[in-house]
Amino acid sequence: MRYPMTMLYYEHLFAGDLGFEKVAEFTSYPRIAGIEIPDQWVEEAFSVYDHPRVQIFRKDASWDIANARALLSAGVDWDDINRLSPLQAKGFKSMMLDDELLAAQRAGGTWSTELGGLFDESGLSNRHPIVFWVAALVLLGIVAFPISWLALSSLPDGGWLVSRTLGLLVTAWLAWMFASLRWVTFTRGGVAFSLVLVVAVSAVVFWRHRHSLLAFLRSRWRLLLVEEIVFWGLFAFLLIVRLWNPELWHPARGGEKPMDLAYLNAVVRSEYFPPYDPWFAGGYLNYYYFGFVLTGTLILLTGVVPTIAYNLAVPTFFALTGGLAFVAASALMTGLRRNRGEKDSPQLSRQAVQSGVFAAVFAVLLGNLSEIRLLFRGLVRLGGGTEEASLAQASTAWWKGLGALARGESIPFPNDWWFWNASRAIPHPQTEPPPITEFPFFTHLFADLHAHLMAMPLGLLSLVVAIRLACGSALSGPLHESRSAPLAGPLRSHLRADLPALAILSLAVGALWPTNTWDFPTYLCLAGAGITIGELRRRASVKVSIIAAAGRFAVVVVAGRVLFYPFLASFASAYTRPTLWKGSRTPFDAFLTVHGFFLVLVLAFLVGNEGLRKELRGQLRILRLRVRYRTRRVRLRRLLVACPGHRLATRIQAWCWLGLLLFALAVWIAGFPVVSLLLVLLALTATLLLNTEPSQGALRTLCCMVLIALGLTGVVEFVVLQGDVGRMNTVFKFYLQVWLLLSVVTGLSASILIERRPVAKTWLAVTGPLFLVALLYPALAAPARIRDRYGADEGLGLDGQAFMRTAVRHESNGKIELRWDDEAIRWLRRSVEGSPVILEASVPPYRWGSRVSIYTGLPTVVGWDWHQRQQRAVLRNDTVRHRVDDVQQAYTEMDLENTLELLRRYSVSYVYLGGVENLYYPGPGLEKFEKDPLGRFELVFENPGVKIFKVDYSVGSTGG
């Protein structure tokens, strides 16, 4: 932290160093009995505001602007000054670590256990990382199960699979909170201490409820076994993909794994929170980083190094997401059948499991429908056709291409098209960035350990708890709760029973803000819906229900914010305001490509509901009678009274439906077919929700999920977050949430269709082919992704750094053998104590730059400039650009004193000189580090491609 400029100014002013002399002073001290009492050192309310001391200074002959600049520049970086208006300065955060925290971060985070640090790279946990990782996941699940069971015992599995996510979340949150309050460091000891606390609470819960809990396990072990098979099957599947493609960088398709690994390393090495920013020396990480805390907790528990743990974390979040989708769907199916009066039976259990399996598959294993189009284009091209060919010509070429494919010829497409193109399924003008149409399987297959990937289990955890609150005991047995309970008595009893669930919901929803803020509003709405549905189910009075629901919802919101207040206190975002989107809309065929499979099953779920069909038949009959007997009022009145749907509300709904259909038709004609379709589906869902009895908590919850999911797909057509690149991220983030919600809903829908044999054939004729088309993506994309390797000679493995041993990076002005960087990086991790700043080249994003900070976590002066400008956009200055210029100057500057002053500004301890620096900063400026006559740059490491110098500021110091 630099010396405050105002203090520096007044210190030199009063000392006379600035060239001003004091010429007058006016005081008015209080007097008692004629005695003046100087009080300039007392509280400001008396000395400053009541009778301020006034001093007047006059410029004298010694004034010199160069001298003033030199004096006031000591400890001040003029380029870092933020020129803000008063409104902009309100709540301003510098995003720089304070002196105490900076010192702690620099002193801590030693990597090697030989120096008393975190990792033994040749130790048992890194020789058998899968074993240790799996053991940690099993341990966390077992430890947290009693707590999960206490809150979610009415779920079919009693919270068994939820406990794995919950155990990780609670342990990580405790360790994070202790480190944020600076009570305990975020180290292996700190995480172990947090886990011990969870074990202690869980042990108390287990002992108090041991008979019920053990009886539950004996009765439900088959369901728990199925869940374990689902979880570990998903984990093993993606683990195999990572074993075949573990590289954490690629010259063309590396994505943002380098950024993720740099942030993960920095979080793991940070002693306290907020963590230091590895790409902005002296600053803290202004990013929703809590997902890295979750991963870092597993890393510290197991001792597995981050370059390996990264490739274990991706399958872990994949399995957690699929597992929680299973839990949500099976719980809702159980609730639906319980509400129909069914008791425990093999058929109920089978359908619950069936729904869960479908939901898990739909959530994380399916792709969108774009692969069939790509395959058709490829076969046409293979058969000699072109993109501009007529349908007849394309069909002929397609048959020829199919024959050529059978003979062993390859489709003439770049390999990456098979997994990449589906994530850009919405066409767009060249003047706009493409909207991102990611879905969970692509996210995990591409394997950027991004915030949205790590937030998926937290979002589904929130959903599962909301389902528990909405459905209550209907998930495990007949509904025993009174619907006529007053506000005072039973409400307290219900609150005590729901308190553990509300606590978990507060933690899960609250965690979404520091994990992936985009998810927070959606799952907060779902939490509110679940709470409200549960309260309406319990009691007849709507007013009492709303009051109770509002109180509980307020508790969740406030508690969620309080639990993560340390993050909110330091986080600053420049992109928080929604604005109208005026660019291109989603074409109808592209919309169906992304969501078509789900929409068909949603429609099947809606029209298959007997209550909705009955309601719609009544409304259609009313409309038909009004049209037929429009001139015979008496006859019409008698017929309407006799009509099953004669209620005023139903008649109003009938006219509303007519108006809606006409409006939807007009919207379609106006060129908004997507909005037109959504209007009809939303109206159907709302009608079902409004005509569902309060006791039907599961059905109401499903309706709310559909309404929110479809509503989000409509919102992104007209609203975008200000600061987004086009509407790239707005579509991307919300479409992922839509996918997860609809996967749970359609898991039930598919299961119901299979059970309804008379209508199943009709629907399966549509959904079956769509399902097979959606399966084309994993079938074609996964092998293509496995083939997309940079270090192909390395074979199977989990070390994301191993590719560097053989890979060569070709730049326009030369090549870089990455093995020399590999050796140097491993030496730094093995030999450096603490987390000192290192100087390395700053190159454009996605290139082979910032590699030292990426693979060691050591802070560098500046990393990927675009990402830093995004994360520090609230500063509204050129700080990042100035840092990029300073790095270039440090490598090209010939004057050693100027170079040393630059390095001192950022507290650089090591200067890295490798292939990237030689290509980007060629010239004699690089030679100065070896030729310093005073020896301030000590050569501490050297191989044929890299030299590392340690900076010694004490030798021949020139001050500053």
Disulfide bonds with the S-S distance in Angstrom:
none
